[in-house]
């Protein structure tokens, strides 16, 4: 998933950015570190694969209780 850089809120800065992209002076690429992106995309899956189904259920129940305001 390629995330584009955050656009400026100022109208003049946004106009300059759009002009720069259109003329090729600036590119609209992802500025995140590829190694960090790769590590972040596998973190939750790796953690879940190491847990037992019972432990995952406990965590899910605690999260639901916290979200909906009920005691576990």
Secondary structure, 3 states (H helix, E strand, C coil): CCCCCCCCCCHHHHHHHHHHHHHCCCCCCCCCCHHHHHHHHHHHHHHHHHCCHHHHHHHHHHHHHHHHCCCC
